[in-house]
């Protein structure tokens, strides 16, 4: 936790001024005491207060610079008079005081304007900007008085202190791809759907995809939940993408792609899944040549061959893929398996290499007599490959040839296992069971409520607190399973409850197929041994999680092979950052650097922007969340039609109008 001189952050009042260092109180928040590397912060100021780390702080200029940042924002916004004109008055008066021309009447006026803004601004950024400024005027009053009484500039006015600001929102901060969520919701609300999509693609190229299959952690950080229900953020994302497709528009890029550079520099990408596509897209926007090497005959990685058609129609995902592959700077090579020798050739030929291959090796359930070669034992990845290659591309043969009228048992508790059981229903299985070691709440947290609820509707039987002890076969095929039952026993020390086997509660299940979906691992045989590339304890490629450079200079990694099986939006977030770093690595002497925006992004993620205990006032409560139409159970469980039909235009606008536009400004002085 941060050790600081003074703080009013989120109601935590700390004043260590005049105390010896061994008497200092520490903050309970992860405030950015160190900005980056060896560079320390002098102060942090934001929506919920101010934190001072250095005695040599100019509180007047800190308030002035913060008001300056807000004025730039409010001039561009202009949606309400208190926000726009209040911002101008704040800055004008604070700058007047900071340059040594202010009066005590200006202080009174500042307080009056601040109260008006906090009461009447339409959105949170206008309501919250005055808070830390008022704190500085109260607790560093002597600095303001000195500037006014002596009519002298504040000590760092026009000095060499850097003030680095970032605008965020609770939902944006929680999104792994840091999508500007209020902006794309605003585009829907104003019926400017192309603007909505352009806002999404600032950091998320796969708008069709993440508008359908994202676990939407952003909704867990929606301030609307403190009032009634969170905004349906994920479903609003697909509105702009579907509008682009349905109306045959040209690609809505966040900015015009730069011409292809003719400097000979080029980047190799291994894997055409969400991570690889994202890296390629943002590098191509900068005019950097990218070649993608993909082992499969189709593009899109595990989303294409793993995520079922009823969740992610391939016609929609293909639009996201085409967005990337139709860029002038991008070339893809399919049916191109990269092994260790080929990777060495690629690394030598290209200026940088990004590893974005997936985790396509199914792990065992670790039961007695487990034999992956036994008939009826079918790894989740292989099973989903067969289902999706046939249903989406007509490659192979129907999985119903194997599963129709059969009893299928899946072991797992995540998205892959949900896809397995729901696909098995659609392929005509007689009975489908999912065994899961933990409880219903955990499986919903691992996936989504919608996924679990729809699986139950379709007839999947869930058996919780259970695991397979032994597998029985006849020498050719699996016949039955011995299953243990467990109970959750609370930890007396307050830790995670432990699973304890219930003696005498074992039972057997006769089945035709056992499909393990407990997790997947990456096939790391493509890494040359002589590289001695560092790995995590989970058997994935180690990076520092900031710039995504591996232990091999010039080789970057992101997505599943770096973190393990993850969500699409996590892979996209990592890949977007990697693309940004690679673009500088190529032209900065092979150095990896982060932008100030990325550094601030990391600080805010640690600090946590969303406060679940905040009491929301000034907004009309109990406005119901819109619910999109879903195919009925009987309409969907025998086919692969898309289940979630999305919002109508009227529903989308009504849902977008519930957004409270919770932008905040944060700023560090260094």
VENDAWO-V112437 format. One record per residue. N is the residue number from 1. PHI is phi in whole degrees, -180 to 180 (* if undefined). D_CENTER is the distance of its C-alpha to the mean C-alpha in Angstrom with 2 decimals. Layout:
N:PHI:D_CENTER + N:PHI:D_CENTER
//
This chain:
1:*:24.52 + 2:-73:25.72 + 3:-106:29.45 + 4:-138:30.36 + 5:-79:33.40 + 6:-155:32.45 + 7:-157:29.63 + 8:-121:29.21 + 9:-65:25.45 + 10:48:24.53 + 11:81:28.18 + 12:-90:28.73 + 13:-95:31.92 + 14:-129:32.86 + 15:-136:35.82 + 16:-99:36.95 + 17:-65:39.12 + 18:83:42.59 + 19:-100:41.72 + 20:-72:42.16 + 21:-60:39.00 + 22:-76:39.78 + 23:-100:39.81 + 24:-66:36.37 + 25:-83:33.93 + 26:-108:30.33 + 27:-79:27.25 + 28:-88:25.08 + 29:-108:21.96 + 30:-87:20.08 + 31:-77:21.39 + 32:-77:21.33 + 33:-62:24.91 + 34:-105:24.39 + 35:-74:22.69 + 36:-164:22.35 + 37:62:24.68 + 38:-99:28.03 + 39:-88:27.51 + 40:-88:27.75 + 41:-90:26.73 + 42:-89:29.59 + 43:-162:27.69 + 44:-130:24.44 + 45:-133:24.69 + 46:-160:22.31 + 47:-63:22.12 + 48:-125:23.51 + 49:136:26.16 + 50:-141:27.13 + 51:-130:27.36 + 52:-111:30.11 + 53:-106:30.27 + 54:-127:33.32 + 55:-63:36.77 + 56:-84:37.12 + 57:-113:34.91 + 58:-100:36.04 + 59:-65:34.83 + 60:-67:36.40 + 61:-69:34.67 + 62:-60:31.32 + 63:-65:31.69 + 64:-62:32.98 + 65:-67:30.09 + 66:-65:27.56 + 67:-65:29.62 + 68:-63:29.73 + 69:-62:25.97 + 70:-68:25.97 + 71:-61:28.92 + 72:-59:27.17 + 73:-66:24.38 + 74:-67:26.97 + 75:-64:29.19 + 76:-74:26.51 + 77:-80:25.60 + 78:64:29.11 + 79:-88:28.32 + 80:-146:30.48 + 81:-63:33.59 + 82:-59:32.81 + 83:-70:29.54 + 84:-72:31.00 + 85:-74:34.49 + 86:-62:33.58 + 87:-62:31.25 + 88:-66:34.12 + 89:-66:36.59 + 90:-54:34.43 + 91:-67:34.13 + 92:-59:37.76 + 93:-71:39.19 + 94:-67:37.10 + 95:-67:37.89 + 96:-63:41.51 + 97:-67:41.64 + 98:-64:39.84 + 99:-90:42.34 + 100:89:45.23 + 101:-123:46.44 + 102:-88:45.12 + 103:-137:47.00 + 104:-70:46.62 + 105:-64:46.63 + 106:-64:43.37 + 107:-63:41.85 + 108:-62:43.09 + 109:-66:41.70 + 110:-60:38.26 + 111:-65:38.20 + 112:-66:39.36 + 113:-64:36.81 + 114:-60:33.99 + 115:-63:35.08 + 116:-64:35.32 + 117:-62:31.81 + 118:-67:30.36 + 119:-93:32.30 + 120:-117:32.18 + 121:-63:29.10 + 122:-74:27.17 + 123:-130:23.67 + 124:-68:22.25 + 125:-66:22.36 + 126:-72:26.11 + 127:-76:26.63 + 128:-99:25.00 + 129:-57:26.12 + 130:-67:29.69 + 131:-55:28.87 + 132:-68:28.62 + 133:-67:31.38 + 134:-63:33.66 + 135:-61:32.92 + 136:-65:33.98 + 137:-66:37.07 + 138:-80:38.06 + 139:-92:37.50 + 140:-121:38.32 + 141:-58:41.11 + 142:-62:43.54 + 143:-71:41.60 + 144:-66:41.60 + 145:-61:45.28 + 146:-63:46.23 + 147:-63:44.89 + 148:-77:46.67 + 149:-67:49.93 + 150:-92:50.48 + 151:51:49.01 + 152:-126:47.17 + 153:-65:43.67 + 154:-66:41.08 + 155:-66:41.04 + 156:-112:37.91 + 157:-66:38.40 + 158:59:37.92 + 159:-92:37.46 + 160:-102:35.35 + 161:-78:32.47 + 162:-96:29.05 + 163:-121:26.82 + 164:-113:23.15 + 165:-117:21.14 + 166:-147:17.65 + 167:-95:16.78 + 168:-142:13.70 + 169:-154:13.15 + 170:-55:12.01 + 171:-68:9.58 + 172:-63:8.28 + 173:-63:8.25 + 174:-77:6.33 + 175:-69:3.38 + 176:-59:1.73 + 177:-94:4.17 + 178:51:6.08 + 179:-68:7.90 + 180:-76:11.30 + 181:-65:11.32 + 182:-57:14.85 + 183:-68:16.20 + 184:-74:15.48 + 185:-68:16.72 + 186:-62:19.67 + 187:-62:20.44 + 188:-66:20.79 + 189:-59:22.88 + 190:-89:25.13 + 191:61:25.37 + 192:-105:24.23 + 193:-69:22.08 + 194:-66:22.15 + 195:-65:20.88 + 196:-60:18.02 + 197:-67:17.04 + 198:-62:17.67 + 199:-64:15.30 + 200:-62:12.44 + 201:-75:13.59 + 202:-57:13.53 + 203:-134:10.15 + 204:-141:9.63 + 205:-75:12.96 + 206:-94:12.55 + 207:-71:13.02 + 208:-59:15.53 + 209:-71:13.51 + 210:-76:10.20 + 211:-84:12.74 + 212:-128:14.32 + 213:-122:12.61 + 214:-81:9.05 + 215:-75:9.28 + 216:42:8.07 + 217:-61:7.18 + 218:-56:7.70 + 219:-70:11.21 + 220:-73:11.83 + 221:-116:11.74 + 222:-84:13.82 + 223:-63:17.13 + 224:-61:18.97 + 225:-64:18.73 + 226:-75:21.04 + 227:-109:23.47 + 228:-150:23.37 + 229:-132:20.40 + 230:-65:16.80 + 231:-66:16.39 + 232:-80:15.68 + 233:-64:12.62 + 234:-61:11.64 + 235:-67:15.31 + 236:-72:15.91 + 237:-66:13.54 + 238:-74:16.00 + 239:-60:18.96 + 240:-64:18.94 + 241:-66:18.39 + 242:-65:21.14 + 243:-64:23.31 + 244:-59:23.19 + 245:-70:24.22 + 246:-65:26.72 + 247:-105:28.46 + 248:61:28.62 + 249:-75:27.18 + 250:-70:26.64 + 251:-61:23.17 + 252:-93:21.35 + 253:-77:20.00 + 254:-65:18.47 + 255:-158:21.71 + 256:-59:24.65 + 257:-59:24.23 + 258:-76:26.50 + 259:-59:29.53 + 260:-61:29.42 + 261:-70:30.59 + 262:-110:33.90 + 263:-99:33.63 + 264:83:33.32 + 265:-78:29.94 + 266:-153:27.63 + 267:-122:24.54 + 268:-101:24.36 + 269:-125:21.35 + 270:-102:21.91 + 271:112:20.17 + 272:-108:19.33 + 273:-87:16.26 + 274:-55:12.79 + 275:-66:12.55 + 276:-63:16.16 + 277:-64:16.11 + 278:-67:13.36 + 279:-57:15.38 + 280:-61:18.49 + 281:-63:17.50 + 282:-74:16.72 + 283:-70:19.71 + 284:-66:21.85 + 285:-59:21.14 + 286:-88:22.77 + 287:81:25.66 + 288:-93:25.07 + 289:-68:26.50 + 290:-132:24.24 + 291:-116:25.64 + 292:-106:23.60 + 293:-113:25.32 + 294:-125:24.54 + 295:-70:26.57 + 296:-75:26.31 + 297:-77:28.49 + 298:-118:25.59 + 299:-105:22.34 + 300:115:18.76 + 301:64:18.65 + 302:-67:17.86 + 303:-65:16.47 + 304:-74:19.97 + 305:-103:22.07 + 306:-114:20.12 + 307:-85:18.49 + 308:-65:21.55 + 309:-59:22.97 + 310:-68:23.11 + 311:-96:19.31 + 312:-135:18.57 + 313:-56:21.80 + 314:-65:22.40 + 315:-64:23.92 + 316:-78:20.66 + 317:-61:18.59 + 318:-62:21.53 + 319:-64:21.06 + 320:-65:17.64 + 321:-65:19.44 + 322:-62:22.44 + 323:-51:20.56 + 324:-81:19.90 + 325:-73:23.14 + 326:-88:25.34 + 327:-68:24.47 + 328:-58:27.70 + 329:-84:26.31 + 330:-108:24.83 + 331:-129:27.04 + 332:-121:26.17 + 333:-120:28.49 + 334:-86:28.25 + 335:53:30.18 + 336:-117:29.76 + 337:-78:29.35 + 338:-100:28.52 + 339:-105:30.44 + 340:-61:31.22 + 341:-66:34.03 + 342:-67:32.14 + 343:-65:29.21 + 344:-64:31.82 + 345:-63:33.26 + 346:-63:29.95 + 347:-60:29.13 + 348:-74:32.64 + 349:-85:32.51 + 350:-107:29.21 + 351:-78:28.24 + 352:-155:24.79 + 353:-131:23.24 + 354:-114:19.66 + 355:-94:19.42 + 356:-131:16.85 + 357:-78:18.89 + 358:-92:17.78 + 359:-110:19.03 + 360:-115:21.88 + 361:-109:24.37 + 362:-71:24.65 + 363:-86:25.58 + 364:-78:28.70 + 365:-87:29.14 + 366:62:31.72 + 367:-107:34.63 + 368:-64:38.33 + 369:63:39.71 + 370:-82:36.32 + 371:-135:37.12 + 372:-59:34.50 + 373:-90:37.50 + 374:-72:39.08 + 375:-57:39.35 + 376:93:36.86 + 377:-94:34.21 + 378:-136:31.34 + 379:-60:28.03 + 380:-58:24.99 + 381:-65:23.83 + 382:-64:27.42 + 383:-64:27.84 + 384:-69:24.78 + 385:-56:25.83 + 386:-63:29.22 + 387:-59:28.05 + 388:-80:25.71 + 389:-63:27.87 + 390:-77:30.71 + 391:-68:29.14 + 392:-95:27.12 + 393:-125:29.41 + 394:69:32.74 + 395:-96:32.59 + 396:91:34.38 + 397:-147:35.62 + 398:-66:34.45 + 399:-70:33.09 + 400:-63:35.37 + 401:-58:38.21 + 402:-95:37.07 + 403:-98:35.47 + 404:-59:37.72 + 405:65:39.61 + 406:-105:38.18 + 407:-97:36.74 + 408:-117:33.24 + 409:-117:31.63 + 410:-114:27.99 + 411:-112:26.74 + 412:167:23.09 + 413:-172:20.58 + 414:-129:17.28 + 415:-62:16.19 + 416:-62:18.70 + 417:-65:21.51 + 418:-62:20.87 + 419:-63:21.15 + 420:-61:24.30 + 421:-69:26.09 + 422:-74:25.44 + 423:-68:26.53 + 424:-60:29.56 + 425:-59:30.58 + 426:-71:30.49 + 427:-89:32.48 + 428:91:35.24 + 429:-60:35.00 + 430:-72:37.54 + 431:-148:35.48 + 432:-130:31.89 + 433:-124:30.96 + 434:-114:27.80 + 435:-99:28.53 + 436:-141:25.98 + 437:-70:26.74 + 438:-108:24.98 + 439:-108:25.06 + 440:-62:23.89 + 441:-60:21.51 + 442:-70:19.71 + 443:-68:19.47 + 444:-69:18.02 + 445:-66:15.39 + 446:-70:14.68 + 447:-119:14.51 + 448:-147:15.12 + 449:-60:18.38 + 450:-61:19.02 + 451:-61:18.97 + 452:-65:21.27 + 453:-61:23.50 + 454:-68:24.05 + 455:-65:24.89 + 456:-62:27.43 + 457:-58:28.88 + 458:-80:29.41 + 459:109:31.42 + 460:-71:29.31 + 461:-97:30.89 + 462:-104:28.70 + 463:-118:30.52 + 464:-89:28.70 + 465:51:29.73 + 466:-144:31.19 + 467:-156:31.25 + 468:-83:33.63 + 469:-92:36.43 + 470:-148:38.47 + 471:-112:38.59 + 472:-111:42.00 + 473:-139:43.18 + 474:-103:46.52 + 475:95:46.31 + 476:-124:44.75 + 477:-141:42.07 + 478:-68:40.13 + 479:-116:42.05 + 480:-159:40.55 + 481:-128:38.24 + 482:-97:39.08 + 483:-116:36.38 + 484:-92:36.17 + 485:-107:35.21 + 486:-129:33.63 + 487:-130:33.32 + 488:-87:30.94 + 489:-110:32.93 + 490:-59:31.60 + 491:-81:31.46 + 492:-63:34.25 + 493:-91:32.41 + 494:87:29.43 + 495:-81:27.11 + 496:-69:25.44 + 497:-59:28.05 + 498:-101:29.67 + 499:-85:30.60 + 500:-123:34.37 + 501:-64:36.32 + 502:-92:38.75 + 503:-65:42.05 + 504:82:43.90 + 505:-103:40.99 + 506:-63:40.35 + 507:-147:40.57 + 508:-116:40.66 + 509:-127:38.93 + 510:-81:40.67 + 511:-150:38.32 + 512:-100:38.40 + 513:-135:34.91 + 514:-113:32.62 + 515:-120:29.08 + 516:-74:27.06 + 517:-135:23.28 + 518:-79:22.63 + 519:177:20.41 + 520:-132:20.61 + 521:-127:21.37 + 522:-89:21.43 + 523:-86:24.84 + 524:-92:25.36 + 525:-65:28.92 + 526:-77:27.98 + 527:-83:27.63 + 528:-59:31.12 + 529:-59:32.77 + 530:-68:34.22 + 531:-71:30.83 + 532:49:30.41 + 533:-67:26.67 + 534:-72:25.17 + 535:-120:23.18 + 536:-82:21.32 + 537:-66:23.17 + 538:-90:21.11 + 539:77:22.58 + 540:-115:19.63 + 541:-75:19.84 + 542:-85:19.61 + 543:-130:17.99 + 544:-87:17.56 + 545:73:13.75 + 546:-115:14.31 + 547:-109:16.07 + 548:65:15.79 + 549:-79:19.57 + 550:-84:21.31 + 551:-72:24.75 + 552:-98:26.30 + 553:-57:26.59 + 554:86:25.13 + 555:-110:23.09 + 556:-112:19.29 + 557:-148:16.93 + 558:-163:13.35 + 559:85:11.76 + 560:-60:13.94 + 561:-70:16.96 + 562:-96:15.40 + 563:-116:13.50 + 564:99:15.16 + 565:-53:14.21 + 566:-138:10.51 + 567:-79:8.48 + 568:-60:8.45 + 569:-67:4.91 + 570:-65:4.90 + 571:-62:8.19 + 572:-64:7.67 + 573:-61:5.81 + 574:-64:8.74 + 575:-68:11.15 + 576:-62:10.84 + 577:-64:11.71 + 578:-60:14.32 + 579:-62:15.86 + 580:-62:16.31 + 581:-67:17.99 + 582:-61:20.06 + 583:-61:21.38 + 584:-85:22.84 + 585:-55:23.93 + 586:-66:26.13 + 587:-119:27.96 + 588:-130:27.96 + 589:65:30.27 + 590:74:27.74 + 591:-101:25.97 + 592:-95:22.26 + 593:-133:21.28 + 594:-109:18.36 + 595:-78:18.69 + 596:-59:19.21 + 597:-63:16.16 + 598:-70:14.02 + 599:-63:16.21 + 600:-65:15.80 + 601:-56:12.00 + 602:-68:12.53 + 603:-62:15.31 + 604:-67:13.60 + 605:-62:10.85 + 606:-70:14.02 + 607:-69:15.98 + 608:75:13.69 + 609:-82:14.09 + 610:-81:14.47 + 611:-117:17.94 + 612:-68:18.59 + 613:-94:22.30 + 614:-66:22.66 + 615:-93:25.42 + 616:-91:24.79 + 617:-130:27.96 + 618:85:29.11 + 619:-126:27.25 + 620:-74:28.82 + 621:-85:27.62 + 622:62:27.77 + 623:-88:26.72 + 624:-64:25.70 + 625:-71:22.33 + 626:-70:23.04 + 627:-120:22.95 + 628:-74:22.92 + 629:-73:25.72 + 630:-119:25.39 + 631:-63:28.00 + 632:-65:30.49 + 633:-56:30.73 + 634:-67:33.96 + 635:-76:32.67 + 636:-114:29.68 + 637:-78:30.43 + 638:-113:32.88 + 639:-150:30.93 + 640:-115:27.60 + 641:-66:27.35 + 642:-61:23.97 + 643:-77:23.79 + 644:-90:21.67 + 645:-85:23.70 + 646:81:21.44 + 647:-79:22.77 + 648:-73:26.04 + 649:-59:26.18 + 650:-65:27.74 + 651:-65:25.21 + 652:-63:22.28 + 653:-65:24.08 + 654:-61:25.01 + 655:-70:21.49 + 656:-64:20.28 + 657:-69:23.24 + 658:-77:21.93 + 659:-66:19.16 + 660:-95:20.40 + 661:53:18.76 + 662:-85:17.60 + 663:-72:17.37 + 664:-133:18.43 + 665:-111:19.94 + 666:-124:19.90 + 667:-154:22.30 + 668:-117:23.64 + 669:-101:27.24 + 670:-131:28.03
//
